[in-house]
Amino acid sequence: MKLEYTIGGIIVVALVIGALVYVGRDTMNISLPENITDRTLTAEEKAARYVKAPELVEPDGYINTPRLPSGVAGPITLSELAGDKVVLLDIWTYSCINCQRTLPYLRAWHEKYRDEGLVIIGLHTPEFAFEKVLANVEKAVQGFQLTYPVVLDNEYETWNAYGNNYWPRKYLIDIDGYIVYDHIGEGAYEETEKQIQKALAERAKRLGGEMPDSRIAAENVVAPRPERVRSPETYFGAWRNENLGNGTAFAEGEQTLTIPERLVPDALYLGGSWKIEREYAESTSSGARIHFSYDSKDVYFVASAEEAVRIRVTRDGGASLGEARGADVAPDGIATIREDRLYRLIEDSDYAEHTIEIEILTPNLKAYTFTFG
């Protein structure tokens, strides 16, 4: 996902940078120091090169952690893991397609290295209000088959403690609690795994034991080509809808709109009656429409509805999607929107210019974003 804003104000700048979202100003840009050798650093050398990882700050909930006597998931802290475990802290949010594409690697690393002392903690920091709901995150975690701990960071407390600006972002924390490596966005999986192995090898040397050194290649993962995705993430809500091609951008309230005959590429066009809220636009009439001319391969749609809403998805003047239909679209072009999540509308075989057309067959669809891949 791609987003920039300054907290405390509303300054919106769309970024066309594949595989990440940017928010605000980076204040803890930890990178690999130069001239690292294979030898174990002394305590003094570590202290000079790295910073200690901030603790998880006032989490809003836990998933996949040991249960308390009351039956609820109990807390997990970095301090309790220091001196014994290596931690990979993954900052993500469940409706982010860039985050979703990293999950197969995280699952693979968890399975291979958990018995070697690696603990993966997913720090779930929401982009939208519905991602603050524990039940929604629990359902997503189950659907993605994540079995490692997930911590809810609804108020951005830990996000801010790390000075983070991105979804997704991974911080590798060694046995002494230092951030020894971090990576922004997708990709660099081989490099990240090598750093995990290096940190675990140090742990094994310290505590005794042996480390496997083979590399994992996660299955069924297609590496995206961010340089070929030429359409920006586009928001429907008044907070960030600078790409609205008709109507009044940044304005909340009712708008009745008509889609013009000629569309500007990468502009969002709405037809029919819409109620524009801060985070989303809600269709208030049957037959409302959405058109967007994009240059990409895949089209993802973050949406929800109080009651199930059916939409018809076509492109390029009403043509059937055919083999390009996404996983959430039936062969007849119909998709059913209900849950608060990301929907896969188009998953094409190659990158090209097209216009996606969505007809909303019943009212009260809540549309949040288009994302492209």
Order of alpha helices (4+ residues) and beta strands (2+ residues): beta-alpha-beta-beta-alpha-beta-alpha-beta-alpha-beta-alpha-beta-beta-beta-alpha-beta-beta-beta-beta-beta-beta-beta-beta-beta
